């Protein structure tokens, strides 16, 4: 499997009233062709800012990328390319689905025209051809009564249907990479499952890679090939799905997995909750960003940021517990996995 996207030393900050907020800190990762990478973490961990920066959408929120950051897609650095070049890629080879379909869709344009638009722009399709393709896409994503629905405005559809329309728009130009940011969060549980099934099917038929951004480990269980966990702007653990689910080595990953409601139900115990709150990213951080909340914190954790250690070719952990001189600690066994 070749590498489709390579993010190198990505750092993004925002100017706030209380100073410079460093939202993403020296993050590097690859996405392979046709693979699904899930980026998991609590709100504010930097996962959305990271993925928005792939299409340079972070700048709309005032984010500034540090000079040596690189995002390489098909041998081109997306950070330094011109706006014109980037517009050729947005919605064409890379597209994005957001959580809130109501604000992402244009309320004044019918869904058919909105889907057809990217084909006018990127594929130079004629009006009739693009509308035909829009109908095909609506069928593909499971919208009923397409001949009628194609002329509906977004407010005439349910939340689940609007999300399907967003997916249809995102895949209209057969992207090589789809970024799905909390695509199911606003939906009820049954519709969530349908939506994930749909994304999985489309991924196979279109042959695209997917970056799935979520705070919910339950969502990635079936869907992801690899997982990377973010905390306070850092990647603190990454690995194949089985490595993360069955052998988490970072206390934060372990805690997140134990906070999954289905696991608590299975082991008939109360839901685990992580004590404390994430650090204020506008203040200087010293040592491990999780140290104030970590049950295993050692003196070195407060002083030095742990370097990433690889336990296998694919399983990386940024925690002093994996250092050869660290005391041997066995985190309680994960139940219900
Ligand atoms: Fe906990 Fe220390 Fe590991 Fe950070 S480095 S997660 S504080 S044990």
Boltz pocket constraint, residues with backbone or C-beta under 6 A from the ligand:
constraints:
  - pocket:
      binder: B
      contacts: [[A, 250], [A, 251], [A, 252], [A, 288], [A, 289], [A, 290], [A, 291], [A, 292], [A, 294], [A, 295], [A, 296], [A, 297], [A, 298], [A, 301], [A, 306], [A, 318], [A, 319], [A, 320], [A, 321]]
      max_distance: 6.0
